[in-house]
Amino acid sequence: MSHASLPWPASVDGTPAIAVIERAIERRRLSHSLLVTGPDHDLLAAVALALADRLLNSPELPPASHRPVHADTGNHPDLFELRPAGKMRQIGAEATRELIGKVQVSATAAHCKVAIIHECDRMHVSAANIFLKTLEEPPANTTLLLLTSRPYSLLPTIRSRCLNFRFPATGERPAPDGWEAWKEDYRAWLGRLSQGVADKKTVADAIFAACGLTARFGAILDFATADLWKKEKAGLPEDLKEDEREAIETGLSKGLRARLFADIEQVTSAFARQALLAGNLAMRPSVAEAISQLEHKVGLLNLNLDESAALEAFLLQSLRIWTRRPAA
């Protein structure tokens, strides 16, 4: 009977990161050391176990050699796990040496071994230095999975020797303050445009509203980014280099920005679908062009175009698109 692989967590199954991992396993080109990061340790542990199961219970092995990898015990004989211990919740040097000793021995049931280090940022400095030597000279046929929600608390030399995969927390992320109201006002703006903007007063009102939407968008993005950064930097080590801090803050800002622009595209598409279902087929070319313009402006963000400038350009371009079409 063939072995059914431990499923990936539903929230990450099919994501680009999982696709890259699966392709690397299939081609036997998976890195010997993976840094698996994200805010939800339970999710990281589930990803690690599913990955370990695919490595240890390879389809090439006879079915009799397959062993279960349980989420509660992880009891495959070639799977080893290391966790923080004691009142200080640290990973000590002795426990690290013990783990290294285990992975130095040949596999017993599989063709390889897997070690999962939970909350690896809790390594004592002596343990980290011991483990670094293992990363520099990894044991044969061994994959090391380092799990952490605080990757920048690790030694930079450890981070640099691992292939990094980040998995965001499960569950729907709360919208930034004021964002739902902004989307409602944007929908209303689209509704007014769809009725036609033939006279000068209507055009002026639409331009004024577009400027207001742009200003509010910038304020929402700035406030939400500052709030995210405040929460994120509280968990960063004090000795983190300034350029690393800037990189993290920039990454947060870009991620939030992408999310907001994706919401704008979703609202635009939903508005178009509703209008088309209502029989307003004349709207189709205008909507298609508007979405194309939005995608173009989002692409320019990667070339360092300012967010507010990109949105303002999109809104004004949308206004020109709608002005060209006759009222429905």
Secondary structure, 3 states (H helix, E strand, C coil): CCCCCCCCCCCCCCCHHHHHHHHHHHCCCCCCEEEEECCCHHHHHHHHHHHHHHHHCCCCCCHHHCCCCCCCCCCCCCEEEECCECCCCEECHHHHHHHHHHHHCCCCCCCCEEEEECCHHHECHHHHHHHHHHHHCCCCCEEEEEEECCHHHCCHHHHCCCEEEECCCCCCCCCCCCHHHHHHHHHHHHHHHHCCCCCHHHHHHHHHHHHHHHHHHHHHHHHHHHHHHHHHHCCCCCCCCHHHHHHHHHHHHHHHHHHHHHHHHHHHHHHHHHHHHCCCHHHHHHHHHHHHHHHHHHHHHCCCCCHHHHHHHHHHHHHHHHHHCCCC
